[in-house]
Amino acid sequence: MKILIIGASGLIGEQLYSNAKKSNHEVDGTYLKNKRNGLYKLDITQGGEVKELLNRIKPDVIIHTAALTNVDYCESNKKETWLMNVEGMINVVKAIKSAKLVYISTDYVFDGLNGPYSEEDIPYPINFYGLTKLLGETITSSYKNHLIIRSTWIYDFSSDTRNFVYRLVKTLKDKKELKVPTDQIANPTMARDLASSIMKLIDKDVNGIINISGSSRMSRYDFAVRIAEHLSLEKELIKGMSSKELNQKARRPKNAGFKLTKAEKILGEKTPSLKESLEKYRRSL
């Protein structure tokens, strides 16, 4: 199977790229700013570039991970966010001829009033990032052979600065205080676990919308403390605060995260808990 990963230099993309390689698939990937050897440079806001690359590679599966994901940045830079997250997605769908399209989405398509959410719950985004991801879902679903993966709080032990764990580790190692919300709840999801589940769904040729995340659901504050404990960092530097006190630019869904019954049934297994993911990572070192 020939797979193209759009955004293969990002947090999820690099794990998907590595996972697909290990699974003996023929894999190509793209980057925009984070140059990686062996990857094609691609600006998805340029329709001609997208069409030319897809015509050259002729993939069987396209996994689309490229997006602007900094929620506050998206709120302040709506034109740029729209171009990348919406117009870019339109360009990809227009250029596809016969490949399966896999799109990575988020629980930020929901308002966070009644979580955890199932695949059947009606989206209602409360920030601009969430709106663009919901529109990305709509654009993806206009193409028949598609799979939409909704995930949340994706992290890994990498140097990707968009990664919450990277920022947490750097802040605590610098002996600085880290302010974290106590009232935002979801499912921490290790990127390598997410990539593994996505590849299994592709191999099973699953279509539609599937929630994939870690099975543990907790507050952002509790997540930060658990990571600090795991890495023997000074958890006392983590200061729990309400979302209101943090005064973030974009509103966040508070009671969010996912129900995972559908994924567990299809995969035939439960997705890992935070403890299981951290223990597995420790064993891999």
C-alpha positions as CSV (number, residue, x, y, z in Angstrom):
1,M,0.0,0.0,0.0
2,K,1.3,3.4,-1.0
3,I,0.7,6.0,1.7
4,L,1.2,9.8,1.6
5,I,1.3,11.7,4.9
6,I,0.7,15.4,4.6
7,G,2.4,17.0,7.5
8,A,4.9,14.2,8.2
9,S,7.2,16.5,10.1
10,G,4.6,17.3,12.8
11,L,3.9,15.6,16.1
12,I,1.3,13.1,14.7
13,G,2.8,13.0,11.2
14,E,6.2,11.9,12.2
15,Q,4.8,9.0,14.3
16,L,2.5,7.9,11.5
17,Y,5.5,8.1,9.1
18,S,7.6,5.9,11.4
19,N,4.8,3.5,12.1
20,A,3.9,3.1,8.4
21,K,7.6,2.4,7.5
22,K,7.7,-0.3,10.2
23,S,4.6,-1.9,8.7
24,N,6.3,-2.3,5.3
25,H,4.1,0.2,3.5
26,E,5.5,2.4,0.8
27,V,5.5,5.8,2.5
28,D,6.0,9.4,1.3
29,G,5.5,12.5,3.4
30,T,5.5,16.3,3.2
31,Y,6.7,19.2,5.3
32,L,6.2,22.9,5.1
33,K,8.5,24.6,7.7
34,N,10.1,21.8,9.6
35,K,12.4,20.3,7.0
36,R,13.1,16.6,7.2
37,N,15.3,14.6,4.8
38,G,13.3,12.4,2.5
39,L,10.1,14.5,2.7
40,Y,8.6,16.6,0.0
41,K,8.0,20.3,0.6
42,L,4.4,21.1,0.2
43,D,2.2,24.2,0.8
44,I,-1.3,22.9,0.8
45,T,-2.7,26.5,0.4
46,Q,-1.3,26.3,-3.2
47,G,-3.7,24.0,-5.1
48,G,-1.3,23.6,-8.0
49,E,1.4,22.2,-5.7
50,V,-1.0,19.7,-4.2
51,K,-2.3,18.5,-7.5
52,E,1.2,18.1,-9.0
53,L,2.5,16.1,-6.0
54,L,-0.5,13.8,-5.8
55,N,-0.3,13.2,-9.6
56,R,3.4,12.3,-9.2
57,I,3.1,10.0,-6.2
58,K,-0.3,8.4,-6.9
59,P,-1.0,7.3,-3.3
60,D,-3.5,4.7,-2.2
61,V,-4.0,6.4,1.1
62,I,-3.6,10.1,2.0
63,I,-3.4,10.9,5.8
64,H,-3.9,14.6,6.3
65,T,-2.3,15.9,9.5
66,A,-1.3,19.4,8.4
67,A,-3.0,22.2,10.2
68,L,-2.6,25.3,12.4
69,T,-3.3,23.9,15.8
70,N,-2.3,26.7,18.3
71,V,-5.8,27.6,19.5
72,D,-5.0,31.1,20.6
73,Y,-2.9,31.9,17.5
74,C,-5.8,30.7,15.3
75,E,-8.2,33.0,17.2
76,S,-5.9,36.0,16.5
77,N,-4.9,35.0,12.9
78,K,-8.2,33.9,11.3
79,K,-7.2,34.6,7.7
80,E,-4.1,32.5,7.9
81,T,-5.9,29.8,9.8
82,W,-8.7,29.7,7.2
83,L,-6.2,29.4,4.4
84,M,-4.4,26.5,6.0
85,N,-7.2,24.5,7.7
86,V,-10.0,25.1,5.3
87,E,-8.7,26.2,1.9
88,G,-5.8,23.7,2.2
89,M,-8.3,20.9,2.9
90,I,-10.4,21.9,-0.2
91,N,-7.2,21.8,-2.3
92,V,-6.4,18.2,-1.1
93,V,-9.9,16.9,-1.8
94,K,-10.0,18.6,-5.3
95,A,-6.7,16.9,-6.2
96,I,-7.6,13.4,-5.1
97,K,-8.5,10.9,-7.8
98,S,-9.0,7.5,-6.1
99,A,-7.1,7.4,-2.8
100,K,-8.6,6.9,0.6
101,L,-8.6,10.1,2.6
102,V,-7.8,10.1,6.3
103,Y,-8.4,13.4,8.2
104,I,-7.2,14.1,11.8
105,S,-9.8,16.2,13.8
106,T,-10.3,17.1,17.4
107,D,-12.8,17.3,20.3
108,Y,-12.6,21.1,19.8
109,V,-15.4,20.7,17.3
110,F,-17.6,20.4,20.5
111,D,-18.6,23.1,23.0
112,G,-17.5,21.0,26.0
113,L,-20.9,21.2,27.9
114,N,-21.8,17.5,27.8
115,G,-18.7,15.5,27.3
116,P,-17.4,12.9,26.9
117,Y,-18.7,12.8,23.3
118,S,-19.6,9.9,21.0
119,E,-19.3,9.9,17.2
120,E,-23.0,10.6,16.9
121,D,-23.1,13.8,19.1
122,I,-23.7,17.0,17.2
123,P,-20.6,19.3,17.0
124,Y,-20.8,22.9,18.1
125,P,-17.4,24.6,18.2
126,I,-16.7,27.6,20.5
127,N,-13.5,28.9,19.0
128,F,-12.2,29.6,15.5
129,Y,-9.8,26.6,15.5
130,G,-12.6,24.2,16.3
131,L,-14.8,25.8,13.5
132,T,-12.1,25.3,10.9
133,K,-11.6,21.7,12.0
134,L,-15.3,21.0,11.7
135,L,-15.3,22.6,8.2
136,G,-12.4,20.3,7.4
137,E,-14.5,17.3,8.5
138,T,-17.3,18.5,6.3
139,I,-15.0,18.9,3.3
140,T,-13.5,15.5,3.9
141,S,-16.9,13.8,4.2
142,S,-17.8,15.2,0.8
143,Y,-15.3,12.7,-0.6
144,K,-16.8,9.2,-0.5
145,N,-13.8,7.1,0.6
146,H,-12.9,8.9,3.8
147,L,-12.0,8.3,7.5
148,I,-12.2,11.0,10.1
149,I,-10.2,10.5,13.3
150,R,-11.2,12.7,16.2
151,S,-8.5,12.9,18.9
152,T,-7.6,15.1,21.8
153,W,-4.7,16.4,23.9
154,I,-2.1,14.7,21.7
155,Y,1.4,14.6,23.3
156,D,4.7,12.8,23.0
157,F,8.2,13.0,24.3
158,S,9.5,14.9,21.3
159,S,11.1,18.3,20.6
160,D,8.0,19.6,18.8
161,T,7.4,22.9,20.6
162,R,3.6,22.7,19.9
163,N,3.6,19.7,22.2
164,F,2.2,20.4,25.7
165,V,4.6,17.9,27.3
166,Y,7.6,19.6,25.7
167,R,6.6,22.9,27.0
168,L,5.9,21.4,30.5
169,V,9.3,19.7,30.7
170,K,11.1,22.8,29.5
171,T,9.3,25.1,31.9
172,L,9.8,22.8,35.0
173,K,13.5,22.2,34.1
174,D,14.0,25.9,34.0
175,K,12.5,26.1,37.5
176,K,9.7,28.3,36.3
177,E,6.0,28.2,37.3
178,L,3.5,26.6,34.9
179,K,-0.1,27.7,35.0
180,V,-2.5,25.0,34.0
181,P,-6.3,24.9,33.9
182,T,-8.1,22.7,36.5
183,D,-11.5,22.9,34.8
184,Q,-10.6,21.6,31.2
185,I,-11.2,17.9,31.0
186,A,-10.3,15.5,28.1
187,N,-8.3,12.3,27.2
188,P,-4.5,12.7,27.0
189,T,-3.4,10.8,23.9
190,M,0.2,9.7,23.2
191,A,1.0,10.4,19.5
192,R,2.7,7.0,18.9
193,D,-0.4,5.2,20.3
194,L,-2.7,7.3,18.1
195,A,-0.5,6.5,15.0
196,S,-0.6,2.8,15.8
197,S,-4.5,2.9,16.0
198,I,-4.8,4.9,12.8
199,M,-2.7,2.4,10.9
200,K,-4.8,-0.5,12.2
201,L,-8.0,1.3,11.0
202,I,-6.5,1.9,7.6
203,D,-5.5,-1.7,7.3
204,K,-9.1,-2.7,8.2
205,D,-10.3,-0.2,5.6
206,V,-12.6,1.6,8.1
207,N,-14.7,4.6,6.9
208,G,-16.7,7.3,8.7
209,I,-15.9,9.0,12.0
210,I,-14.0,7.3,14.8
211,N,-12.9,8.7,18.2
212,I,-9.4,7.6,19.0
213,S,-7.7,8.8,22.2
214,G,-6.2,7.6,25.4
215,S,-8.7,5.9,27.7
216,S,-7.9,8.1,30.8
217,R,-10.0,11.2,31.1
218,M,-8.8,13.9,33.5
219,S,-8.2,17.6,33.9
220,R,-5.3,19.4,32.2
221,Y,-3.8,20.0,35.7
222,D,-3.9,16.4,36.7
223,F,-2.3,15.4,33.4
224,A,0.5,17.9,33.9
225,V,1.1,16.6,37.5
226,R,1.2,12.9,36.2
227,I,3.8,13.8,33.6
228,A,5.9,15.7,36.1
229,E,5.8,12.7,38.5
230,H,6.7,10.3,35.7
231,L,9.7,12.4,34.8
232,S,10.7,13.2,38.4
233,L,10.2,16.9,37.9
234,E,9.1,19.5,40.5
235,K,5.3,19.2,40.3
236,E,5.0,21.9,42.9
237,L,5.8,24.4,40.2
238,I,2.5,23.5,38.4
239,K,-0.2,25.9,39.5
240,G,-3.8,24.9,38.9
241,M,-6.1,27.8,37.9
242,S,-9.5,28.2,36.4
243,S,-9.9,28.9,32.7
244,K,-11.3,32.4,33.7
245,E,-8.2,33.1,35.7
246,L,-5.9,32.1,32.8
247,N,-7.7,34.5,30.5
248,Q,-6.9,32.6,27.3
249,K,-7.5,34.3,24.0
250,A,-9.8,31.5,22.7
251,R,-12.5,29.7,24.7
252,R,-11.8,26.0,25.4
253,P,-14.4,23.2,25.7
254,K,-14.2,22.3,29.4
255,N,-16.1,19.0,29.8
256,A,-14.8,17.4,26.6
257,G,-13.0,14.2,25.6
258,F,-14.4,11.0,24.1
259,K,-16.5,7.9,24.5
260,L,-14.4,5.1,22.9
261,T,-16.9,2.3,22.5
262,K,-16.9,2.3,18.7
263,A,-13.1,2.3,18.4
264,E,-12.7,-0.5,21.0
265,K,-15.2,-2.6,19.1
266,I,-13.5,-2.1,15.7
267,L,-9.9,-2.5,17.0
268,G,-10.8,-5.4,19.3
269,E,-8.9,-3.8,22.2
270,K,-9.0,-0.8,24.6
271,T,-6.9,2.2,23.8
272,P,-4.1,2.7,26.4
273,S,-4.6,4.5,29.7
274,L,-2.2,7.3,30.5
275,K,-0.4,5.0,33.0
276,E,-0.1,2.3,30.3
277,S,1.2,4.7,27.7
278,L,3.8,6.1,30.1
279,E,5.0,2.7,31.2
280,K,5.3,1.5,27.6
281,Y,7.3,4.6,26.7
282,R,9.6,4.0,29.7
283,R,10.2,0.4,28.6
284,S,11.1,1.6,25.0
285,L,14.0,3.8,26.3
